[in-house]
């Protein structure tokens, strides 16, 4: 069977086909542009997100580093101030001790202190009930026990009795001091018996020649300690 088509029908069909084809082409181009825009928008948004995150991270790191620097500077300043304080404190203590030692030495060497120490010793001997121990007075008496100009003969025997009751470090100090004097005298006597002159003995013995009264006092004190 053969269908007969007129020219107008053919043109109508062709126009519809062309229109449909054109519509599809336009639609595909539009879809491509939209997809391209979407991709670009996505990239830009991702870039902004990454940039924001990096700025946030860098800001946090900057804050951390600045806080660390502040803590470090505070620590260094505190360390320096502590070092300065630690350095200044020993100096202050040393100055205070030096000044105190000088004042104490001046008091110990004064004539008024000598009289007070002798009264302290007599009160111990005569009025033991009202007597009170004073460390500085005892130190002065022990330091000057062999010196007849400091402790007169009238008070020396009382001092010997006082020393005989000493204990601990005070007793040890007295023994060392008296033994040093006795050994020096014995060495002088030995070298003198060997025929050496005093000038030659002085070269061999570091200490000066001990006076007889000092030697006798040292022997009396050491004997009193041995008798206890």
C-alpha positions as CSV (number, residue, x, y, z in Angstrom):
1,X,0.0,0.0,0.0
2,X,1.4,3.4,-0.9
3,X,0.6,6.5,1.1
4,X,0.5,9.7,-0.7
5,X,1.8,12.8,1.3
6,X,1.4,16.3,0.2
7,X,4.1,18.9,0.5
8,X,2.5,20.8,3.3
9,X,2.4,17.8,5.5
10,X,6.1,17.1,4.9
11,X,7.0,20.6,5.7
12,X,5.0,20.5,9.0
13,X,6.8,17.4,10.1
14,X,10.2,18.7,9.3
15,X,9.5,21.9,11.1
16,X,8.5,20.0,14.2
17,X,11.6,17.9,14.0
18,X,13.9,20.9,13.7
19,X,12.1,22.7,16.5
20,X,12.5,19.7,18.8
21,X,16.2,19.3,17.9
22,X,16.8,23.0,18.5
23,X,15.0,22.8,21.8
24,X,17.2,19.9,22.9
25,X,20.4,21.7,21.9
26,X,19.4,24.8,23.8
27,X,18.4,22.8,26.8
28,X,21.7,20.9,26.9
29,X,23.7,24.1,26.6
30,X,21.7,25.6,29.4
31,X,22.3,22.6,31.6
32,X,26.0,22.7,30.8
33,X,26.2,26.4,31.9
34,X,24.3,25.8,35.0
35,X,26.5,22.8,35.9
36,X,29.6,24.9,35.3
37,X,28.2,27.7,37.5
38,X,27.5,25.1,40.2
39,X,31.0,23.7,40.1
40,X,32.5,27.2,40.2
41,X,30.3,28.2,43.1
42,X,31.3,25.0,44.9
43,X,35.0,25.7,44.3
44,X,34.6,29.3,45.5
45,X,32.7,28.2,48.6
46,X,35.2,25.5,49.4
47,X,38.0,28.1,48.9
48,X,36.3,30.5,51.3
49,X,35.8,27.7,53.9
50,X,39.4,26.7,53.7
51,X,40.6,30.3,53.9
52,X,38.3,30.9,56.9
53,X,39.6,27.7,58.6
54,X,43.2,28.6,57.9
55,X,42.7,32.1,59.3
56,X,41.1,30.6,62.3
57,X,43.9,28.2,62.9
58,X,46.6,30.8,62.3
59,X,44.7,33.1,64.7
60,X,44.6,30.4,67.4
61,X,48.2,29.6,66.8
62,X,49.1,33.3,67.1
63,X,47.1,33.6,70.3
64,X,48.9,30.5,71.7
65,X,52.3,31.7,70.7
66,X,51.6,35.2,72.1
67,X,50.3,33.7,75.4
68,X,53.4,31.5,75.5
69,X,55.7,34.5,74.9
70,X,53.8,36.4,77.6
71,X,54.2,33.5,80.1
72,X,57.9,33.1,79.1
73,X,58.5,36.9,79.6
74,X,56.7,36.8,82.9
75,X,58.7,33.7,84.0
76,X,62.0,35.4,82.9
77,X,61.1,38.6,84.7
78,X,60.1,36.6,87.8
79,X,63.3,34.6,87.5
80,X,65.4,37.7,87.2
81,X,63.6,39.4,90.2
82,X,64.0,36.2,92.2
83,X,67.7,36.1,91.3
84,X,68.1,39.7,92.3
85,X,66.3,39.1,95.5
86,X,68.3,35.9,96.2
87,X,71.5,37.8,95.4
88,X,70.6,40.8,97.6
89,X,69.4,38.7,100.6
90,X,72.8,37.1,101.2
91,X,74.5,40.5,100.9
92,X,72.1,42.0,103.4
93,X,72.6,39.0,105.7
94,X,76.4,39.3,105.3
95,X,76.4,43.0,106.1
96,X,74.1,42.4,109.0
97,X,76.4,39.7,110.4
98,X,79.5,41.8,109.9
99,X,78.0,44.8,111.6
100,X,76.7,42.6,114.4
101,X,80.2,41.0,114.8
102,X,81.9,44.4,114.9
103,X,79.4,45.7,117.5
104,X,79.9,42.6,119.6
105,X,83.7,42.8,119.4
106,X,83.6,46.5,120.5
107,X,81.4,45.5,123.4
108,X,83.6,42.6,124.3
109,X,86.8,44.7,124.3
110,X,85.3,47.6,126.4
111,X,86.4,48.1,130.0
112,X,82.7,48.3,131.0
113,X,82.2,44.8,129.7
114,X,85.2,43.5,131.6
115,X,83.7,44.8,134.9
116,X,80.3,43.2,134.1
117,X,82.0,39.8,133.4
118,X,83.9,39.9,136.6
119,X,80.7,40.8,138.5
120,X,78.9,37.9,136.7
121,X,81.7,35.5,137.9
122,X,81.5,36.7,141.5
123,X,77.7,36.5,141.6
124,X,78.0,32.9,140.4
125,X,80.4,32.3,143.3
126,X,78.7,34.2,146.0
127,X,75.0,34.3,145.1
128,X,74.2,31.2,143.0
129,X,70.4,31.4,143.6
130,X,70.1,34.9,142.0
131,X,72.8,34.2,139.4
132,X,71.6,33.8,135.7
133,X,73.6,32.3,132.9
134,X,74.8,34.7,130.2
135,X,76.4,33.2,127.2
136,X,78.3,36.4,126.1
137,X,79.8,36.8,129.6
138,X,81.0,33.2,129.6
139,X,82.5,33.6,126.1
140,X,84.5,36.6,127.3
141,X,85.8,34.8,130.4
142,X,86.9,31.8,128.4
143,X,88.6,33.9,125.8
144,X,90.5,35.9,128.4
145,X,91.0,33.3,131.1
146,X,94.8,33.2,130.5
147,X,95.3,37.0,130.4
148,X,96.0,38.4,133.9
149,X,95.3,41.9,132.6
150,X,91.7,40.9,131.8
151,X,91.0,38.5,134.6
152,X,92.9,39.5,137.7
153,X,94.5,37.0,140.1
154,X,91.8,37.7,142.7
155,X,89.2,36.3,140.3
156,X,91.2,33.6,138.6
157,X,90.6,30.8,141.1
158,X,86.8,31.5,140.9
159,X,87.1,31.2,137.1
160,X,88.9,27.9,137.5
161,X,86.0,26.5,139.6
162,X,83.5,27.9,137.1
163,X,85.4,26.3,134.1
164,X,85.5,22.9,135.9
165,X,81.7,22.7,135.6
166,X,81.6,23.4,131.9
167,X,80.4,20.8,129.4
168,X,80.2,20.1,125.7
169,X,81.7,22.6,123.2
170,X,82.7,25.1,125.9
171,X,84.8,22.5,127.7
172,X,86.4,21.3,124.4
173,X,87.4,24.9,123.6
174,X,89.0,25.4,126.9
175,X,91.0,22.1,126.6
176,X,92.2,22.9,123.1
177,X,93.3,26.4,124.2
178,X,95.2,25.3,127.3
179,X,96.8,22.3,125.5
180,X,98.1,24.6,122.8
181,X,99.8,26.8,125.3
182,X,101.3,23.9,127.2
183,X,102.7,22.2,124.0
184,X,104.2,25.6,122.9
185,X,106.0,26.0,126.2
186,X,107.2,22.4,126.2
187,X,108.6,22.8,122.6
188,X,110.4,26.0,123.6
189,X,111.9,24.3,126.6
190,X,113.0,21.3,124.6
191,X,114.7,23.4,121.9
192,X,116.3,25.6,124.6
193,X,117.8,22.6,126.3
194,X,119.3,21.5,123.0
195,X,121.3,24.7,123.0
196,X,119.3,26.8,120.5
197,X,119.0,30.5,120.9
198,X,115.6,32.2,121.2
199,X,116.1,33.8,117.8
200,X,116.5,30.3,116.3
201,X,113.7,28.9,118.3
202,X,111.4,31.7,117.1
203,X,112.1,30.6,113.5
204,X,110.9,27.0,114.2
205,X,108.0,27.7,116.5
206,X,105.2,29.8,114.9
207,X,103.9,31.1,118.2
208,X,105.6,33.7,120.4
209,X,107.2,32.7,123.6
210,X,104.5,32.1,126.2
211,X,104.9,34.1,129.5
212,X,105.2,32.0,132.6
213,X,102.0,33.3,134.2
214,X,100.0,32.2,131.1
215,X,101.6,28.8,131.3
216,X,100.8,28.4,135.0
217,X,97.2,29.4,134.3
218,X,96.8,26.9,131.5
219,X,98.1,24.1,133.7
220,X,95.8,25.0,136.6
221,X,92.7,25.1,134.3
222,X,93.6,21.8,132.6
223,X,94.3,20.2,136.0
224,X,90.8,21.2,137.2
225,X,89.2,19.6,134.2
226,X,91.1,16.4,134.8
227,X,90.1,16.3,138.5
228,X,86.3,16.4,137.6
